[in-house]
């Protein structure tokens, strides 16, 4: 068991070193070793989650190709330039809400050099807003109704008896994460020396070439003309998000705006298996999955269209509308950063989640035996596991898909898992994520750094503060909603 765990960890560590597609591909080597080398039974790849990611990323990629994201960046830049003295607080909120809207943190790369430029022009140390803004761009993933992590949490929770839709999830995570980001911004407001008192920065200014590099150019998107079609694409995208929210709201209020269909499910309180003629034993779940109705074991019920299918249909339709009516070019969408980064996430989740499901599925009883006492007494400690796995896996969606089924199997209640949901973002700990590296390169002042000892980087302090505050607030909100309002 522990040797096989070493194979899993080694695959994740090696994949994280190479990054990008390697995370998913090298997980395939680990999967092959577990199946062909150790004889473990293959787990199930998370196809439902992958389909939703593909649909959402396609829609966001087409939005980028239409020029709609450029308009959104312009709106954010205008606000930031109007209040430059508040850049340390406003910049993280801008990157956060851009991610919430689009479902991926890679949309903020255009905004990062603008944040740095505004800070320099105002005499503010760029490390202060840039460090928190990079963290905020990833924090927003747990707050987006179309992000992989949120979709995966909802789908996996539903299959484990905890029915919570995307809107209910973000009603907990958005206020919690905003609190965390505001705390991180407050801690960063006077972080480091002011530029006029920083001896390292002042020495750089004495070099004419360095001074020209730092102050000689200006990053902006305001001089870019936005076509009417680009604005229409944003309206289409926002309308699509609104449709998803309306369906989720109706579901929360007990209504049903979606079509319903006959479905086979296991009878509550019925037997878990049945003996067929000839002595064969069949699982009740397998009978239901095969569409077989057996009195007292499985039954026919009317179920509305699942929200995961609704999201796929709405997102793909919105992408089509933007192509037809907003002059978005499909080829431009495919080569865009949003679509490419999204497809990389699909491969990562595909490989990592399949590898994790194969391992944990084979040793579920042993895991329960080892961890049940701890999680029974302190269920919130699962947040530590989420965080540690996220340090190895640069994907919040992959962490959810890999770890959430195990958490439910250990008997942890759904409201607890929702409360610790923000803890799935821990890959700021080792600064090798593209958004962090890009932010360091965008900061012309050189104040946003990785650090000589790797872990003493500009993202550690705001990342830890944001994660701790967000998780504590989310846990408290989820506790109150569950115990006092009885929603979950």
Helices and strands as residue ranges (DSSP letters): H 2-18, H 22-32, I 33-37, H 47-66, H 68-82, G 84-86, H 87-102, G 105-108, H 109-122, H 126-139, G 140-143, H 148-159, H 166-188, G 195-197, H 199-205, H 208-215, H 228-252, E 260-266, E 273-275, E 281-283, H 284-289, E 298-304, H 307-325, H 330-335, H 337-362, H 364-377, G 379-381, H 382-392, H 396-409, H 414-419, G 421-424, H 434-442, H 460-480, I 481-485
